[in-house]
Each structure stands twice: as C-alpha cells, then as structure tokens.
Amino acid sequence: SIKLNNEFAHGRRLFASSLFQIDEKKRAYAEIEKALNLYDDIYGQWRTYFELWRFNFLDKNKKEYQKYSRKLMQLKPEYAQSYIAYLASCNENDSSIPTKRKKLIELVPNFAPGMIKNFHSWLTTDQAKQVADSLKIHFS
C-alpha cells in the first residue's frame, strides 16, 4: 500500500509496527516518524504517538516514552490507553499519579472487554507484562 500511495499514513504506521516486531527497529522508527508527519487528524496522530510511546517504552528510552505519554494525554485525555501509557511511564513519586489513577479507574467501565482483550494487537505477552509490571507500583 505504501508503494501505491507514498502518502498513506495508516499503511506507514502499520509497516512501522511490523518492522518493530521483527526487530528492524531503526527502520521502524523512521517509518513511524514518516507516518506521524502525514497524519492531519487527531486520532491518527494519537495512534502514531501511541506507537512511538510503545517503541520507546519497550526500548527503555525513558525520556522519550515519558514525552510521548504526555502527548497522548494532551491529544486524547478521554482514552483509557492514554492514562495507561502515562501511568506506566511515571515514577512512584510523581505528584500527578493520584489524579491520573482516579481518572483511569473512572474510564475503565467504558473500556469494553473486547477493547481490553485487543488493547493493542501488536503487544506480545512479554511486552504486555512489561506494561502491567510498570503499572503495579501505582495500584498496590
């Protein structure tokens, strides 16, 4: 699809996610940046920033994933996933944790079981565990 339409942002984002999963990370980061530059809608930007957050979180690039988690909150503060990324990125002593945790808990009832199961189709079991483990410090 990218060869047919070089400006197809969604195709580039999916291609980047595929590249990341097969450990072609340098190319994945380049493609995701191209996708981000092509999106002009908020949802497309949010999805792409979520991928940037995920890439950096899994690569342990703390400064970057924290930056992207704030961007997710800015773009879509009504999405539970934004709060999950934000809280997974926070240190234990971050002063915003109680407010963000409360908001996530408020949003969870609207997060249908199918959405939870398919929270992110690119997350492998070990990657999901990394996210869950980083959230545990805020929910114990």
Salt bridges, closest charged atoms under 4 A:
ASP23 OD1 - LYS25 NZ 3.77
GLU24 OE1 - ARG27 NH1 3.91
GLU31 OE1 - ARG12 NH1 2.45
GLU31 OE2 - LYS34 NZ 3.38
GLU51 OE1 - ARG54 NH2 2.96
GLU51 OE2 - HIS120 NE2 2.35
ASP59 OD1 - LYS25 NZ 2.57
GLU64 OE1 - LYS67 NZ 3.06
GLU78 OE2 - LYS76 NZ 3.53
GLU106 OE2 - LYS102 NZ 3.94
GLU106 OE1 - LYS103 NZ 3.96
ASP133 OD2 - LYS129 NZ 2.80
ASP133 OD1 - LYS136 NZ 3.28
